[in-house]
Amino acid sequence: MNDIIDQIQQGLWEGNAQLVKEKTEHAISCGINPKNIIQQGLLPMMKSIGQKFREGEIFIPDVLMSSRAMHACLYALRPSLTISNQVTKGVIVFGTVAGDLHDIGKNMVAMMLEGEGYTVIDLGIDVPTTEFISAVEIHKPDVLAMSALLTTTMIELREVVTMLKQKGLRDQVKIMIGGGPVTSEFARAIEADAYASDSFGAIEVVKDLITGKEDFFTIA
């Protein structure tokens, strides 16, 4: 298994989408759990790539190529992660806040939530506050999930919470936030309901928010 995971990671590093897709399909055919491919292959490498970008060792074109390769992996994994379920576990509205164009983590979490049986309304990236508000009004989700990958866009998370209060919608939806610079302390400060530090944690947080369970992730 390690050899295939290593090859997937090498393809991600090189930005070779075709190689990543082929190796991912091979891994699935060999019986490797899709979640292991994500946890042991995708997450560590994409985290490393993000770190090297922040440190100036690689540049935007490199990140974009790796992102394209990651999406090829997710595309190959989707059939294995998606379950057939006529009854949804809950509705999640998801998006990256205004001014932020990052979608790697968001797309991964959205796909995994779909695989767990949730209905995901993906608003995409660079989502203005008003669009989040409209989505809550229209879709009436159980959870509003938002990500911010830049310290300069974290303020947008607060703006959404504030406007939900102004519109009288805050008590109608649970709010989960996440992203590289986001912390549980920040989540408490803006009065979000929960913070997730990674993709797998986000799945557990959503489950706990919808079932009403109070634990470490849920912020009172």
Z-matrix of the N, CA and C atoms (Angstrom, degrees):
N
C 1 1.457
C 2 1.522 1 111.79
N 3 1.340 2 115.42 1 -40.53
C 4 1.461 3 119.15 2 -176.18
C 5 1.524 4 112.37 3 -59.73
N 6 1.344 5 116.44 4 -36.06
C 7 1.463 6 119.67 5 -179.78
C 8 1.525 7 111.25 6 -62.37
N 9 1.334 8 117.16 7 -43.28
C 10 1.462 9 120.27 8 -179.32
C 11 1.527 10 110.51 9 -67.87
N 12 1.323 11 116.91 10 -41.82
C 13 1.467 12 120.62 11 178.08
C 14 1.527 13 110.00 12 -61.25
N 15 1.327 14 116.19 13 -42.41
C 16 1.468 15 120.62 14 178.44
C 17 1.526 16 111.02 15 -60.91
N 18 1.327 17 116.44 16 -39.69
C 19 1.464 18 120.62 17 -180.00
C 20 1.523 19 111.67 18 -68.03
N 21 1.330 20 115.62 19 -37.20
C 22 1.464 21 119.62 20 175.99
C 23 1.520 22 109.83 21 -64.08
N 24 1.316 23 116.17 22 -43.62
C 25 1.469 24 119.93 23 179.76
C 26 1.524 25 111.51 24 -64.53
N 27 1.320 26 116.70 25 -39.27
C 28 1.462 27 120.19 26 178.42
C 29 1.524 28 110.40 27 -63.30
N 30 1.335 29 115.58 28 -40.61
C 31 1.460 30 119.68 29 177.42
C 32 1.521 31 112.22 30 -64.07
N 33 1.310 32 116.09 31 -37.83
C 34 1.470 33 120.57 32 177.04
C 35 1.527 34 110.12 33 -63.76
N 36 1.313 35 116.24 34 -44.87
C 37 1.458 36 121.21 35 -179.24
C 38 1.531 37 110.92 36 -62.59
N 39 1.327 38 115.97 37 -39.82
C 40 1.463 39 120.48 38 -179.16
C 41 1.527 40 112.28 39 -81.35
N 42 1.323 41 117.01 40 -11.87
C 43 1.460 42 120.38 41 -177.51
C 44 1.517 43 112.31 42 72.41
N 45 1.322 44 116.27 43 29.61
C 46 1.464 45 122.15 44 -177.57
C 47 1.531 46 109.07 45 -94.59
N 48 1.336 47 116.48 46 90.70
C 49 1.464 48 121.45 47 -174.58
C 50 1.526 49 112.52 48 -63.13
N 51 1.338 50 117.10 49 -40.06
C 52 1.460 51 120.25 50 -177.94
C 53 1.524 52 110.65 51 -65.02
N 54 1.320 53 115.90 52 -43.90
C 55 1.466 54 119.81 53 178.87
C 56 1.525 55 110.79 54 -62.13
N 57 1.317 56 116.56 55 -44.49
C 58 1.461 57 120.88 56 -179.18
C 59 1.523 58 110.68 57 -61.94
N 60 1.321 59 116.63 58 -43.56
C 61 1.465 60 120.62 59 178.73
C 62 1.529 61 110.79 60 -60.63
N 63 1.325 62 116.54 61 -47.13
C 64 1.468 63 120.70 62 -178.56
C 65 1.530 64 111.43 63 -64.11
N 66 1.317 65 117.14 64 -43.21
C 67 1.458 66 120.33 65 -178.42
C 68 1.530 67 111.21 66 -69.51
N 69 1.328 68 115.78 67 -33.83
C 70 1.473 69 119.57 68 177.30
C 71 1.519 70 110.03 69 -66.63
N 72 1.317 71 117.01 70 -44.68
C 73 1.465 72 120.92 71 177.75
C 74 1.524 73 110.77 72 -61.97
N 75 1.330 74 116.25 73 -38.39
C 76 1.467 75 120.66 74 177.87
C 77 1.521 76 110.64 75 -65.22
N 78 1.331 77 115.70 76 -41.16
C 79 1.463 78 120.29 77 179.76
C 80 1.528 79 110.58 78 -61.69
N 81 1.322 80 116.13 79 -41.83
C 82 1.463 81 120.65 80 179.37
C 83 1.523 82 110.40 81 -64.56
N 84 1.345 83 115.74 82 -42.46
C 85 1.471 84 120.02 83 -179.57
C 86 1.527 85 111.71 84 -65.21
N 87 1.334 86 115.81 85 -24.41
C 88 1.466 87 120.22 86 178.74
C 89 1.529 88 112.17 87 -85.79
N 90 1.320 89 115.12 88 0.79
C 91 1.460 90 119.48 89 176.86
C 92 1.508 91 115.34 90 87.06
N 93 1.332 92 117.74 91 13.75
C 94 1.463 93 120.33 92 178.13
C 95 1.530 94 108.92 93 -74.46
N 96 1.310 95 115.95 94 130.95
C 97 1.463 96 121.95 95 -179.64
C 98 1.531 97 110.25 96 -60.50
N 99 1.341 98 117.89 97 127.07
C 100 1.466 99 120.71 98 179.86
C 101 1.526 100 113.26 99 -54.10
N 102 1.333 101 116.74 100 -34.96
C 103 1.461 102 119.89 101 179.56
C 104 1.527 103 110.89 102 -66.87
N 105 1.333 104 116.81 103 -31.52
C 106 1.462 105 119.53 104 176.64
C 107 1.523 106 110.83 105 -69.66
N 108 1.342 107 115.80 106 -35.14
C 109 1.465 108 119.84 107 177.62
C 110 1.524 109 109.38 108 -62.49
N 111 1.321 110 116.21 109 -41.16
C 112 1.455 111 120.46 110 179.49
C 113 1.525 112 110.81 111 -69.93
N 114 1.328 113 115.89 112 -49.43
C 115 1.463 114 120.74 113 -173.31
C 116 1.525 115 112.85 114 -70.42
N 117 1.331 116 116.76 115 -38.54
C 118 1.459 117 119.82 116 -175.70
C 119 1.526 118 112.93 117 -97.18
N 120 1.331 119 116.40 118 -23.21
C 121 1.455 120 119.93 119 -177.45
C 122 1.513 121 114.27 120 -105.54
N 123 1.330 122 116.07 121 -62.57
C 124 1.463 123 120.28 122 -174.99
C 125 1.528 124 113.80 123 -65.90
N 126 1.332 125 115.34 124 -56.88
C 127 1.463 126 118.84 125 -171.88
C 128 1.531 127 114.31 126 -57.49
N 129 1.342 128 118.74 127 -50.47
C 130 1.468 129 117.86 128 -178.50
C 131 1.526 130 113.07 129 -62.77
N 132 1.346 131 117.20 130 -40.03
C 133 1.456 132 119.47 131 -177.69
C 134 1.526 133 111.66 132 -70.29
N 135 1.344 134 117.63 133 -43.29
C 136 1.460 135 119.20 134 -179.70
C 137 1.528 136 111.01 135 -67.57
N 138 1.333 137 116.64 136 -31.89
C 139 1.456 138 119.79 137 175.05
C 140 1.519 139 110.27 138 -65.77
N 141 1.334 140 116.41 139 -41.58
C 142 1.461 141 121.45 140 179.01
C 143 1.522 142 111.13 141 -64.61
N 144 1.324 143 116.25 142 -41.89
C 145 1.465 144 120.62 143 179.10
C 146 1.524 145 110.48 144 -63.18
N 147 1.333 146 116.05 145 -42.71
C 148 1.461 147 119.83 146 178.13
C 149 1.522 148 111.97 147 -61.82
N 150 1.324 149 116.29 148 -40.00
C 151 1.456 150 121.01 149 179.61
C 152 1.529 151 110.96 150 -65.79
N 153 1.339 152 116.89 151 -42.50
C 154 1.464 153 120.45 152 -179.66
C 155 1.529 154 111.10 153 -66.67
N 156 1.339 155 115.54 154 -32.28
C 157 1.463 156 119.07 155 176.93
C 158 1.530 157 110.36 156 -66.97
N 159 1.348 158 116.36 157 -44.53
C 160 1.461 159 119.94 158 179.69
C 161 1.518 160 111.82 159 -63.78
N 162 1.344 161 116.30 160 -30.04
C 163 1.463 162 120.08 161 -179.32
C 164 1.521 163 112.62 162 -88.07
N 165 1.329 164 117.31 163 -0.29
C 166 1.459 165 121.47 164 176.20
C 167 1.512 166 114.76 165 80.79
N 168 1.340 167 116.94 166 14.75
C 169 1.468 168 119.82 167 179.88
C 170 1.529 169 111.88 168 -81.92
N 171 1.322 170 116.29 169 -27.35
C 172 1.463 171 121.15 170 174.87
C 173 1.520 172 107.88 171 -132.22
N 174 1.335 173 117.02 172 170.35
C 175 1.459 174 120.32 173 -172.28
C 176 1.525 175 112.00 174 -127.16
N 177 1.327 176 116.18 175 175.62
C 178 1.461 177 121.64 176 -173.79
C 179 1.526 178 113.36 177 -51.51
N 180 1.340 179 120.19 178 -46.35
C 181 1.475 180 118.80 179 179.26
C 182 1.525 181 112.87 180 -58.15
N 183 1.339 182 116.65 181 -36.53
C 184 1.465 183 120.68 182 178.42
C 185 1.531 184 110.52 183 -64.85
N 186 1.334 185 115.23 184 -44.01
C 187 1.463 186 119.84 185 -179.37
C 188 1.525 187 110.55 186 -64.68
N 189 1.317 188 116.65 187 -40.71
C 190 1.465 189 120.74 188 -179.73
C 191 1.529 190 111.17 189 -63.49
N 192 1.325 191 116.52 190 -40.21
C 193 1.466 192 119.57 191 178.14
C 194 1.529 193 111.26 192 -65.68
N 195 1.329 194 116.49 193 -41.18
C 196 1.457 195 120.23 194 178.23
C 197 1.526 196 110.69 195 -66.66
N 198 1.329 197 115.93 196 -37.04
C 199 1.457 198 120.49 197 177.76
C 200 1.523 199 110.69 198 -63.35
N 201 1.320 200 116.07 199 -41.09
C 202 1.472 201 120.85 200 177.88
C 203 1.530 202 110.21 201 -62.72
N 204 1.322 203 116.12 202 -40.94
C 205 1.462 204 120.09 203 178.11
C 206 1.519 205 110.92 204 -66.14
N 207 1.342 206 116.96 205 -37.70
C 208 1.451 207 120.54 206 178.39
C 209 1.523 208 111.08 207 -63.40
N 210 1.333 209 115.85 208 -41.04
C 211 1.458 210 119.88 209 178.78
C 212 1.532 211 111.15 210 -64.48
N 213 1.330 212 116.60 211 -32.08
C 214 1.467 213 120.16 212 176.53
C 215 1.522 214 109.77 213 -65.25
N 216 1.318 215 116.36 214 -38.38
C 217 1.454 216 121.01 215 177.61
C 218 1.531 217 110.74 216 -65.70
N 219 1.325 218 116.07 217 -46.15
C 220 1.451 219 120.48 218 179.60
C 221 1.524 220 111.34 219 -62.57
N 222 1.329 221 116.22 220 -38.11
C 223 1.468 222 120.65 221 178.42
C 224 1.527 223 110.23 222 -61.34
N 225 1.322 224 115.65 223 -42.07
C 226 1.462 225 119.87 224 179.66
C 227 1.531 226 111.64 225 -69.57
N 228 1.316 227 116.32 226 -30.34
C 229 1.462 228 120.53 227 -178.13
C 230 1.527 229 113.10 228 -81.59
N 231 1.320 230 116.87 229 -24.22
C 232 1.464 231 120.59 230 -171.01
C 233 1.536 232 113.95 231 -51.69
N 234 1.345 233 119.33 232 -48.76
C 235 1.476 234 118.09 233 -178.95
C 236 1.522 235 113.19 234 -59.88
N 237 1.313 236 116.51 235 -31.89
C 238 1.464 237 119.91 236 -177.87
C 239 1.525 238 111.90 237 -79.03
N 240 1.335 239 116.43 238 -26.13
C 241 1.452 240 120.16 239 -178.00
C 242 1.519 241 112.36 240 -91.05
N 243 1.326 242 116.67 241 -27.16
C 244 1.456 243 120.68 242 -176.46
C 245 1.516 244 110.19 243 -80.30
N 246 1.310 245 115.31 244 131.43
C 247 1.453 246 120.06 245 179.31
C 248 1.518 247 110.00 246 -107.42
N 249 1.324 248 115.89 247 155.15
C 250 1.458 249 120.98 248 177.17
C 251 1.513 250 108.44 249 -89.85
N 252 1.317 251 115.88 250 113.90
C 253 1.458 252 119.95 251 -176.70
C 254 1.517 253 109.21 252 -149.08
N 255 1.312 254 116.00 253 115.99
C 256 1.453 255 120.17 254 -177.95
C 257 1.525 256 111.97 255 -73.25
N 258 1.314 257 117.34 256 -23.90
C 259 1.454 258 121.45 257 -178.41
C 260 1.523 259 109.20 258 -108.98
N 261 1.319 260 117.12 259 116.12
C 262 1.455 261 120.62 260 -177.89
C 263 1.527 262 110.76 261 -73.92
N 264 1.320 263 115.93 262 147.52
C 265 1.459 264 121.15 263 176.97
C 266 1.524 265 111.46 264 -76.58
N 267 1.323 266 116.26 265 -18.31
C 268 1.453 267 120.62 266 -178.30
C 269 1.511 268 110.19 267 163.70
N 270 1.322 269 116.17 268 166.82
C 271 1.462 270 121.85 269 -178.69
C 272 1.524 271 109.48 270 -109.92
N 273 1.320 272 115.73 271 129.12
C 274 1.465 273 122.14 272 -178.99
C 275 1.517 274 109.12 273 -120.64
N 276 1.325 275 117.68 274 123.92
C 277 1.466 276 121.82 275 169.67
C 278 1.508 277 106.99 276 -95.89
N 279 1.338 278 116.74 277 129.45
C 280 1.464 279 121.21 278 -171.33
C 281 1.531 280 109.72 279 -132.53
N 282 1.323 281 117.09 280 142.33
C 283 1.455 282 119.98 281 175.54
C 284 1.515 283 112.22 282 -171.59
N 285 1.337 284 115.20 283 159.26
C 286 1.461 285 122.27 284 173.02
C 287 1.524 286 107.42 285 -96.27
N 288 1.310 287 117.13 286 135.35
C 289 1.465 288 121.92 287 -170.30
C 290 1.525 289 113.80 288 -67.20
N 291 1.325 290 115.03 289 166.29
C 292 1.469 291 122.92 290 -178.53
C 293 1.527 292 111.04 291 -55.86
N 294 1.340 293 115.33 292 137.97
C 295 1.450 294 121.61 293 178.52
C 296 1.505 295 114.09 294 86.10
N 297 1.332 296 117.07 295 -2.43
C 298 1.462 297 121.72 296 -176.71
C 299 1.527 298 109.41 297 -119.70
N 300 1.326 299 116.71 298 123.77
C 301 1.455 300 121.62 299 -175.46
C 302 1.522 301 113.67 300 -104.95
N 303 1.318 302 116.97 301 11.71
C 304 1.465 303 120.90 302 -178.92
C 305 1.529 304 111.08 303 -80.01
N 306 1.320 305 116.61 304 134.67
C 307 1.468 306 118.94 305 -179.89
C 308 1.524 307 114.13 306 -136.82
N 309 1.328 308 117.71 307 0.17
C 310 1.465 309 119.76 308 -176.03
C 311 1.525 310 111.29 309 -60.41
N 312 1.326 311 116.50 310 -55.79
C 313 1.454 312 119.89 311 -178.74
C 314 1.514 313 112.11 312 -64.80
N 315 1.336 314 116.34 313 -41.80
C 316 1.459 315 121.12 314 -179.72
C 317 1.523 316 111.09 315 -59.19
N 318 1.314 317 116.70 316 -47.34
C 319 1.464 318 120.44 317 -177.92
C 320 1.523 319 111.47 318 -63.57
N 321 1.325 320 115.45 319 -38.05
C 322 1.458 321 119.58 320 -179.73
C 323 1.530 322 110.61 321 -65.76
N 324 1.331 323 116.55 322 -46.10
C 325 1.456 324 120.28 323 -179.94
C 326 1.528 325 110.62 324 -65.15
N 327 1.337 326 116.54 325 -42.64
C 328 1.465 327 120.50 326 -179.23
C 329 1.529 328 110.72 327 -59.28
N 330 1.326 329 116.50 328 -44.66
C 331 1.456 330 120.02 329 -179.56
C 332 1.522 331 111.29 330 -65.25
N 333 1.324 332 116.51 331 -40.56
C 334 1.460 333 120.03 332 -179.78
C 335 1.525 334 111.05 333 -67.28
N 336 1.329 335 117.14 334 -35.92
C 337 1.462 336 120.41 335 176.77
C 338 1.526 337 110.55 336 -64.93
N 339 1.324 338 116.29 337 -41.90
C 340 1.459 339 120.09 338 176.37
C 341 1.525 340 110.00 339 -60.75
N 342 1.318 341 115.64 340 -40.53
C 343 1.454 342 120.38 341 179.11
C 344 1.510 343 113.04 342 -64.23
N 345 1.331 344 116.31 343 -26.44
C 346 1.462 345 120.70 344 179.20
C 347 1.523 346 111.97 345 -86.66
N 348 1.339 347 116.89 346 -3.20
C 349 1.463 348 119.73 347 176.03
C 350 1.513 349 115.99 348 102.71
N 351 1.333 350 117.62 349 13.29
C 352 1.455 351 120.82 350 177.81
C 353 1.536 352 110.29 351 -93.78
N 354 1.311 353 116.62 352 153.32
C 355 1.462 354 121.71 353 172.10
C 356 1.523 355 107.46 354 -90.79
N 357 1.337 356 116.87 355 121.94
C 358 1.461 357 121.22 356 -176.68
C 359 1.528 358 110.21 357 -111.96
N 360 1.318 359 116.05 358 123.54
C 361 1.455 360 122.32 359 173.09
C 362 1.526 361 106.56 360 -99.96
N 363 1.331 362 116.87 361 100.85
C 364 1.468 363 121.95 362 -175.29
C 365 1.524 364 109.55 363 -91.01
N 366 1.322 365 116.25 364 112.37
C 367 1.466 366 121.55 365 -179.33
C 368 1.524 367 112.36 366 -83.44
N 369 1.333 368 117.20 367 -10.81
C 370 1.457 369 120.75 368 177.81
C 371 1.515 370 112.99 369 91.63
N 372 1.329 371 114.81 370 -149.42
C 373 1.467 372 121.19 371 -177.24
C 374 1.531 373 110.87 372 -111.43
N 375 1.326 374 116.00 373 166.17
C 376 1.474 375 121.55 374 177.02
C 377 1.531 376 110.80 375 53.52
N 378 1.333 377 115.33 376 46.00
C 379 1.462 378 120.80 377 -175.10
C 380 1.532 379 110.32 378 -87.01
N 381 1.326 380 118.77 379 120.44
C 382 1.464 381 120.66 380 178.88
C 383 1.524 382 111.64 381 -69.82
N 384 1.306 383 115.90 382 156.54
C 385 1.462 384 121.53 383 -178.65
C 386 1.519 385 111.62 384 -54.22
N 387 1.323 386 116.49 385 -44.10
C 388 1.468 387 120.33 386 -177.48
C 389 1.525 388 112.23 387 -60.43
N 390 1.336 389 117.19 388 -31.64
C 391 1.460 390 120.07 389 179.99
C 392 1.527 391 110.72 390 -72.27
N 393 1.326 392 116.70 391 -37.53
C 394 1.466 393 119.26 392 175.01
C 395 1.532 394 109.93 393 -61.42
N 396 1.331 395 115.88 394 -43.60
C 397 1.466 396 120.49 395 -178.77
C 398 1.527 397 110.50 396 -62.53
N 399 1.317 398 116.03 397 -45.88
C 400 1.465 399 120.50 398 179.50
C 401 1.523 400 111.25 399 -60.93
N 402 1.331 401 116.76 400 -40.22
C 403 1.465 402 120.98 401 -179.51
C 404 1.527 403 110.95 402 -64.08
N 405 1.335 404 116.42 403 -38.19
C 406 1.463 405 120.17 404 177.67
C 407 1.526 406 109.82 405 -65.82
N 408 1.329 407 116.53 406 -41.26
C 409 1.465 408 120.82 407 179.95
C 410 1.528 409 111.73 408 -66.09
N 411 1.331 410 116.15 409 -40.87
C 412 1.464 411 120.68 410 -174.79
C 413 1.524 412 112.32 411 -79.62
N 414 1.328 413 116.85 412 -48.39
C 415 1.462 414 120.74 413 -171.86
C 416 1.531 415 113.83 414 -91.71
N 417 1.334 416 116.07 415 -17.73
C 418 1.468 417 121.01 416 -178.50
C 419 1.543 418 111.49 417 47.77
N 420 1.319 419 116.55 418 58.54
C 421 1.472 420 120.67 419 -175.84
C 422 1.522 421 112.60 420 -71.69
N 423 1.316 422 114.81 421 158.80
C 424 1.457 423 120.19 422 172.02
C 425 1.528 424 110.26 423 -74.29
N 426 1.350 425 114.92 424 -37.38
C 427 1.466 426 120.82 425 -177.23
C 428 1.522 427 110.17 426 -134.82
N 429 1.326 428 116.09 427 135.92
C 430 1.459 429 122.72 428 170.21
C 431 1.520 430 106.39 429 -104.46
N 432 1.335 431 116.86 430 114.47
C 433 1.464 432 121.94 431 -178.81
C 434 1.520 433 109.43 432 -107.82
N 435 1.321 434 116.68 433 127.47
C 436 1.458 435 120.92 434 -178.64
C 437 1.526 436 110.37 435 -131.57
N 438 1.329 437 115.43 436 144.30
C 439 1.461 438 119.84 437 178.11
C 440 1.521 439 110.28 438 -124.67
N 441 1.326 440 114.62 439 148.99
C 442 1.461 441 122.80 440 174.35
C 443 1.516 442 106.92 441 -139.75
N 444 1.316 443 116.95 442 123.96
C 445 1.462 444 120.56 443 -177.16
C 446 1.524 445 112.74 444 -106.49
N 447 1.324 446 116.86 445 1.01
C 448 1.456 447 121.32 446 179.12
C 449 1.525 448 109.51 447 -124.79
N 450 1.315 449 116.73 448 142.33
C 451 1.463 450 119.08 449 177.81
C 452 1.526 451 110.54 450 -62.49
N 453 1.319 452 117.12 451 -29.44
C 454 1.464 453 121.27 452 -178.55
C 455 1.528 454 112.84 453 -73.55
N 456 1.332 455 117.65 454 -17.23
C 457 1.466 456 119.46 455 -178.99
C 458 1.533 457 112.27 456 -105.18
N 459 1.322 458 117.50 457 -2.90
C 460 1.465 459 119.86 458 179.28
C 461 1.522 460 112.09 459 -59.83
N 462 1.336 461 116.54 460 -31.40
C 463 1.460 462 120.10 461 -179.34
C 464 1.515 463 112.06 462 -60.51
N 465 1.350 464 115.74 463 -26.00
C 466 1.468 465 119.71 464 -179.98
C 467 1.528 466 110.82 465 -65.38
N 468 1.316 467 117.06 466 -30.48
C 469 1.465 468 120.53 467 176.95
C 470 1.530 469 110.11 468 -61.16
N 471 1.310 470 115.03 469 -43.83
C 472 1.469 471 120.12 470 178.16
C 473 1.528 472 111.06 471 -63.83
N 474 1.338 473 116.05 472 -39.60
C 475 1.459 474 120.34 473 -179.02
C 476 1.526 475 111.76 474 -60.55
N 477 1.331 476 115.91 475 -41.05
C 478 1.464 477 119.63 476 -179.86
C 479 1.526 478 110.50 477 -64.47
N 480 1.332 479 116.75 478 -45.50
C 481 1.468 480 120.39 479 179.37
C 482 1.525 481 110.12 480 -60.85
N 483 1.323 482 116.44 481 -43.41
C 484 1.465 483 121.02 482 -179.74
C 485 1.520 484 111.74 483 -61.57
N 486 1.339 485 116.78 484 -43.79
C 487 1.455 486 119.45 485 -178.55
C 488 1.528 487 111.42 486 -70.07
N 489 1.321 488 117.31 487 -34.69
C 490 1.460 489 119.72 488 175.58
C 491 1.527 490 110.41 489 -59.52
N 492 1.324 491 116.20 490 -39.33
C 493 1.464 492 120.59 491 177.23
C 494 1.523 493 110.37 492 -64.59
N 495 1.325 494 116.13 493 -45.53
C 496 1.463 495 120.82 494 -178.55
C 497 1.522 496 112.12 495 -61.87
N 498 1.327 497 115.95 496 -33.19
C 499 1.466 498 121.35 497 -178.95
C 500 1.530 499 112.60 498 -86.81
N 501 1.333 500 116.70 499 -1.71
C 502 1.448 501 120.28 500 -179.21
C 503 1.522 502 113.44 501 72.77
N 504 1.349 503 116.77 502 24.83
C 505 1.460 504 121.44 503 -176.40
C 506 1.526 505 113.71 504 -107.18
N 507 1.317 506 116.72 505 -7.89
C 508 1.465 507 119.45 506 -170.83
C 509 1.520 508 113.00 507 -59.17
N 510 1.331 509 117.38 508 -38.85
C 511 1.463 510 119.86 509 -176.93
C 512 1.528 511 112.65 510 -78.11
N 513 1.328 512 117.40 511 -4.06
C 514 1.462 513 120.87 512 -177.00
C 515 1.523 514 113.57 513 -92.56
N 516 1.329 515 117.51 514 -6.87
C 517 1.466 516 119.94 515 -175.67
C 518 1.523 517 110.66 516 -148.07
N 519 1.328 518 116.12 517 143.87
C 520 1.460 519 121.46 518 173.18
C 521 1.527 520 108.12 519 -86.20
N 522 1.322 521 116.97 520 144.34
C 523 1.462 522 121.60 521 -177.21
C 524 1.522 523 110.52 522 -118.12
N 525 1.333 524 115.54 523 124.95
C 526 1.462 525 122.07 524 175.05
C 527 1.522 526 108.24 525 -117.99
N 528 1.322 527 116.66 526 133.92
C 529 1.464 528 120.31 527 178.32
C 530 1.526 529 109.96 528 -125.68
N 531 1.335 530 115.62 529 159.29
C 532 1.455 531 120.81 530 178.42
C 533 1.516 532 110.29 531 -168.31
N 534 1.330 533 115.44 532 -179.63
C 535 1.456 534 120.95 533 -177.32
C 536 1.511 535 110.05 534 131.43
N 537 1.329 536 116.34 535 159.43
C 538 1.457 537 122.11 536 -174.85
C 539 1.519 538 116.46 537 -45.11
N 540 1.351 539 119.09 538 -54.91
C 541 1.467 540 119.85 539 -175.71
C 542 1.523 541 114.06 540 -85.94
N 543 1.318 542 117.44 541 -6.29
C 544 1.464 543 121.45 542 -175.79
C 545 1.528 544 110.55 543 -77.43
N 546 1.310 545 116.70 544 143.55
C 547 1.463 546 122.16 545 -179.90
C 548 1.525 547 109.93 546 -130.82
N 549 1.325 548 115.57 547 165.52
C 550 1.457 549 119.64 548 176.42
C 551 1.525 550 110.71 549 -64.23
N 552 1.337 551 116.19 550 -33.46
C 553 1.465 552 120.33 551 178.34
C 554 1.528 553 110.75 552 -63.96
N 555 1.328 554 115.92 553 -40.75
C 556 1.464 555 119.52 554 178.17
C 557 1.526 556 110.17 555 -66.10
N 558 1.326 557 116.38 556 -39.52
C 559 1.467 558 120.26 557 178.50
C 560 1.518 559 110.41 558 -59.44
N 561 1.328 560 116.76 559 -43.62
C 562 1.460 561 120.00 560 177.25
C 563 1.525 562 110.91 561 -63.07
N 564 1.322 563 116.06 562 -41.41
C 565 1.461 564 120.76 563 -175.95
C 566 1.525 565 112.23 564 -62.30
N 567 1.326 566 117.28 565 -36.09
C 568 1.470 567 119.27 566 -178.36
C 569 1.528 568 111.36 567 -94.77
N 570 1.332 569 116.00 568 2.67
C 571 1.467 570 122.97 569 177.15
C 572 1.525 571 112.96 570 67.02
N 573 1.331 572 115.58 571 38.36
C 574 1.462 573 120.07 572 168.61
C 575 1.527 574 107.19 573 -77.11
N 576 1.321 575 116.69 574 166.30
C 577 1.466 576 120.18 575 -179.67
C 578 1.514 577 113.08 576 -87.47
N 579 1.345 578 116.70 577 -27.59
C 580 1.454 579 118.04 578 -174.56
C 581 1.523 580 111.41 579 -158.33
N 582 1.319 581 113.52 580 159.96
C 583 1.459 582 122.23 581 178.13
C 584 1.520 583 107.94 582 -131.90
N 585 1.338 584 116.50 583 137.10
C 586 1.458 585 120.92 584 176.76
C 587 1.520 586 108.78 585 -122.39
N 588 1.331 587 115.71 586 131.11
C 589 1.458 588 119.93 587 -175.73
C 590 1.522 589 113.40 588 -87.93
N 591 1.355 590 117.12 589 -19.24
C 592 1.462 591 119.61 590 179.95
C 593 1.519 592 110.06 591 -155.04
N 594 1.334 593 116.61 592 178.75
C 595 1.460 594 121.60 593 -174.43
C 596 1.520 595 112.77 594 -62.41
N 597 1.337 596 117.17 595 -45.62
C 598 1.451 597 119.93 596 -177.60
C 599 1.526 598 110.87 597 -70.56
N 600 1.325 599 116.02 598 -35.33
C 601 1.457 600 119.42 599 176.22
C 602 1.512 601 111.61 600 -63.34
N 603 1.346 602 116.17 601 -36.31
C 604 1.463 603 120.76 602 -179.39
C 605 1.519 604 111.61 603 -61.68
N 606 1.327 605 116.84 604 -37.23
C 607 1.463 606 120.71 605 179.66
C 608 1.524 607 110.12 606 -63.19
N 609 1.321 608 116.45 607 -44.35
C 610 1.460 609 120.77 608 179.85
C 611 1.522 610 111.02 609 -66.97
N 612 1.328 611 116.33 610 -38.66
C 613 1.461 612 120.41 611 179.79
C 614 1.525 613 110.54 612 -62.47
N 615 1.333 614 116.75 613 -46.19
C 616 1.463 615 120.76 614 -179.78
C 617 1.526 616 110.15 615 -59.94
N 618 1.323 617 116.58 616 -44.43
C 619 1.465 618 120.26 617 179.31
C 620 1.521 619 110.68 618 -59.54
N 621 1.332 620 116.08 619 -44.21
C 622 1.459 621 119.97 620 -178.65
C 623 1.529 622 111.79 621 -67.96
N 624 1.325 623 116.61 622 -37.99
C 625 1.459 624 119.81 623 179.04
C 626 1.524 625 111.25 624 -64.45
N 627 1.318 626 116.75 625 -42.37
C 628 1.460 627 120.62 626 -177.03
C 629 1.522 628 112.06 627 -72.75
N 630 1.331 629 116.39 628 -36.51
C 631 1.467 630 119.52 629 -179.92
C 632 1.523 631 112.18 630 -83.50
N 633 1.325 632 115.82 631 -9.06
C 634 1.461 633 119.51 632 178.42
C 635 1.501 634 114.81 633 82.56
N 636 1.330 635 116.68 634 10.92
C 637 1.461 636 120.81 635 -179.56
C 638 1.523 637 110.32 636 -71.93
N 639 1.302 638 116.41 637 136.60
C 640 1.467 639 121.90 638 177.04
C 641 1.527 640 108.76 639 -101.11
N 642 1.321 641 117.46 640 122.37
C 643 1.461 642 119.27 641 177.86
C 644 1.525 643 108.64 642 -150.71
N 645 1.323 644 115.90 643 -163.56
C 646 1.464 645 121.41 644 -176.29
C 647 1.531 646 112.59 645 -56.88
N 648 1.338 647 116.42 646 -37.76
C 649 1.445 648 119.73 647 -175.23
C 650 1.528 649 112.81 648 -74.20
N 651 1.316 650 115.98 649 -33.68
C 652 1.457 651 119.40 650 -174.20
C 653 1.515 652 110.38 651 -81.83
N 654 1.313 653 115.43 652 130.56
C 655 1.459 654 120.72 653 -175.19
C 656 1.520 655 109.17 654 -103.28
N 657 1.306 656 117.11 655 117.15
C 658 1.457 657 120.86 656 -177.32
C 659 1.523 658 110.54 657 -73.08
